[in-house]
Protein backbone atom coordinates (compact mmCIF):
# COMPACT_ATOMS: atom_id res chain seq x y z
CA UNK A 1 0.00 0.00 0.00
CA UNK A 2 1.41 3.39 -1.01
CA UNK A 3 0.93 6.31 1.37
CA UNK A 4 1.08 9.67 -0.37
CA UNK A 5 1.46 13.14 1.06
CA UNK A 6 1.13 16.69 -0.22
CA UNK A 7 3.66 19.20 1.13
CA UNK A 8 2.10 22.46 2.29
CA UNK A 9 3.87 24.17 -0.64
CA UNK A 10 2.15 21.76 -3.06
CA UNK A 11 4.63 18.98 -3.90
CA UNK A 12 3.51 15.34 -3.94
CA UNK A 13 5.50 12.68 -2.10
CA UNK A 14 5.32 8.96 -1.38
CA UNK A 15 6.39 7.56 1.97
CA UNK A 16 9.15 4.99 1.42
CA UNK A 17 9.83 3.85 4.98
CA UNK A 18 10.59 4.88 8.52
CA UNK A 19 14.25 4.52 9.48
CA UNK A 20 16.46 5.21 12.48
CA UNK A 21 19.37 7.65 12.50
CA UNK A 22 22.43 5.65 13.51
CA UNK A 23 24.10 8.44 15.48
CA UNK A 24 21.31 9.22 17.94
CA UNK A 25 18.43 6.81 17.13
CA UNK A 26 16.17 9.62 15.91
CA UNK A 27 13.20 8.25 13.93
CA UNK A 28 13.54 9.38 10.28
CA UNK A 29 10.96 9.43 7.49
CA UNK A 30 12.30 8.48 4.05
CA UNK A 31 10.13 9.73 1.19
CA UNK A 32 10.19 10.00 -2.61
CA UNK A 33 9.27 13.08 -4.62
CA UNK A 34 7.18 12.87 -7.79
CA UNK A 35 10.39 13.34 -9.82
CA UNK A 36 11.95 10.25 -8.17
CA UNK A 37 14.38 12.01 -5.84
CA UNK A 38 14.68 10.52 -2.35
CA UNK A 39 14.54 12.68 0.78
CA UNK A 40 14.53 12.19 4.53
CA UNK A 41 13.56 14.26 7.55
CA UNK A 42 13.27 13.55 11.25
CA UNK A 43 9.80 12.10 11.88
CA UNK A 44 8.97 14.96 14.29
CA UNK A 45 9.73 17.51 11.54
CA UNK A 46 7.88 15.59 8.81
CA UNK A 47 4.67 15.55 10.89
CA UNK A 48 4.99 18.97 12.55
CA UNK A 49 2.65 21.90 12.12
CA UNK A 50 4.01 24.98 10.33
CA UNK A 51 2.61 28.48 10.15
CA UNK A 52 1.52 29.74 6.73
CA UNK A 53 -0.01 33.21 6.49
CA UNK A 54 -0.82 33.12 10.21
CA UNK A 55 -2.53 29.71 10.03
CA UNK A 56 -1.11 26.44 11.42
CA UNK A 57 -1.08 23.63 8.83
CA UNK A 58 0.57 20.23 8.63
CA UNK A 59 3.91 20.25 6.80
CA UNK A 60 2.80 17.08 4.97
CA UNK A 61 -0.89 16.19 4.63
CA UNK A 62 -1.79 12.58 3.84
CA UNK A 63 -3.86 12.27 0.65
CA UNK A 64 -5.92 9.44 -0.86
N, C-alpha and C positions, 0 to 999 in steps of 0.2 A: 504494500500500500504506500503510495507516494503522498507525503504531506507537503503542501505548498503554502508559501507565505508571500504577502505583498509588503514591501518595505514602505514606511510612511511617505517616502519620496516617490513611490510608484513602481520600483523594480519588482520583478517576480523571481522567487527563489524556491528551491526544493531542498528540504531537509535531507541530508545524507546520513548523518549519524550523530550521536552524542559521544564525545571522547573525554579523556582526562589528560590535563596538562601534566607532563612528567615532573616538572620542577616543583610544583606546589599542590598538585592534585585538584586543581580548579576544574570544575566541569566545563567543557567546551562544546559548542554547537558547530558542526561542520555542515556547510550548505553550499549549493550550486546555483549560480546565476543562470538566467535564461541563455546567456551566450556560452555557457559551459565552464566558465571560470569557477574555481573552488575557493571558498572563503571560510574563515572560522572566527568566532567571537566567544568570549566567556558567556556561559549560559545566562548569568544574571544580566548581562548587557543586552543579549539577544532579546530577552523577554521584558526588558524594562520599559517604563513609560517615559516618553520624551515630550517636551513642550513645543507645540507648533502654533504660532499666532495666538499665544495665551491659552491654548487648550491642550490638556494632557491626552496623548494618544499612544498606542502601543507602537514600539519601533517596528516590529514585524507582526502583522495580523494574519492569522491562519485563514485560508480561503478554501472553498470547495473545489 
